Amino acid sequence: MTRRTRVFLATTAVGLSLAGAAYANFPRLNAAEADIRNAIANLRAAPGIYEGHKAAAMDLLERAYGELQAAKGSVR
């Protein structure tokens, strides 16, 4: 195994462990993100007969999802 491969594998392992730690540190935010993703999926599957309200709701949910991502990113 080359040095470059070892470095790549080591940094990948560190990144995955940090990602796992971040996931474990925010169980409520992670649950909220899952709920938001589910709500967006349900809205996408709904018929488009809601005079723009469906699109507005999806936009708000996507913004809320982004805020949760930002909140998790701001905690170090």
Legacy VTK file of the C-alpha trace (Angstrom):
# vtk DataFile Version 3.0
C-alpha trace
ASCII
DATASET POLYDATA
POINTS 76 float
0.000 0.000 0.000
1.412 3.361 -0.962
1.838 6.233 1.469
-0.762 8.199 -0.470
-3.297 5.384 -0.076
-2.573 5.115 3.669
-3.043 8.872 4.113
-6.293 8.757 2.153
-7.634 5.851 4.209
-6.607 7.489 7.478
-8.245 10.817 6.639
-11.365 9.035 5.420
-11.584 7.078 8.665
-11.186 10.253 10.723
-13.838 12.011 8.661
-16.281 9.149 9.068
-15.723 8.970 12.800
-16.266 12.720 13.125
-19.421 12.476 11.033
-20.665 9.692 13.283
-19.867 11.744 16.366
-21.680 14.753 14.946
-24.720 12.609 14.214
-24.735 11.225 17.756
-24.396 14.693 19.294
-27.632 16.014 17.796
-30.338 13.337 18.104
-33.225 15.822 18.245
-31.947 17.883 15.327
-31.331 14.719 13.335
-34.883 13.576 14.038
-36.228 16.974 12.974
-34.223 16.786 9.751
-35.680 13.356 9.020
-39.190 14.708 9.640
-38.536 17.639 7.313
-37.218 15.351 4.559
-40.316 13.177 4.973
-42.619 16.197 4.811
-40.914 17.443 1.648
-41.266 14.007 0.049
-44.962 13.899 0.938
-45.517 17.363 -0.500
-43.727 16.430 -3.721
-46.027 13.424 -4.054
-49.172 15.512 -3.436
-51.109 16.837 -6.413
-50.329 20.405 -7.457
-53.759 21.873 -6.783
-52.960 24.134 -3.860
-52.502 27.516 -5.589
-48.843 27.925 -4.669
-49.228 26.941 -1.022
-47.533 23.600 -1.626
-44.502 25.302 -3.183
-44.382 27.859 -0.371
-44.507 25.115 2.255
-41.723 23.207 0.505
-39.599 26.361 0.368
-40.088 26.974 4.084
-39.238 23.364 4.899
-36.074 23.535 2.818
-35.076 26.737 4.606
-35.765 25.092 7.978
-33.619 22.119 6.962
-30.806 24.497 6.050
-31.119 26.229 9.420
-30.778 22.899 11.230
-27.676 22.113 9.176
-26.251 25.524 10.041
-27.054 25.041 13.723
-25.176 21.759 13.814
-22.277 23.318 11.935
-22.022 26.209 14.380
-21.463 23.936 17.385
-17.853 22.863 17.759
LINES 1 77
76 0 1 2 3 4 5 6 7 8 9 10 11 12 13 14 15 16 17 18 19 20 21 22 23 24 25 26 27 28 29 30 31 32 33 34 35 36 37 38 39 40 41 42 43 44 45 46 47 48 49 50 51 52 53 54 55 56 57 58 59 60 61 62 63 64 65 66 67 68 69 70 71 72 73 74 75
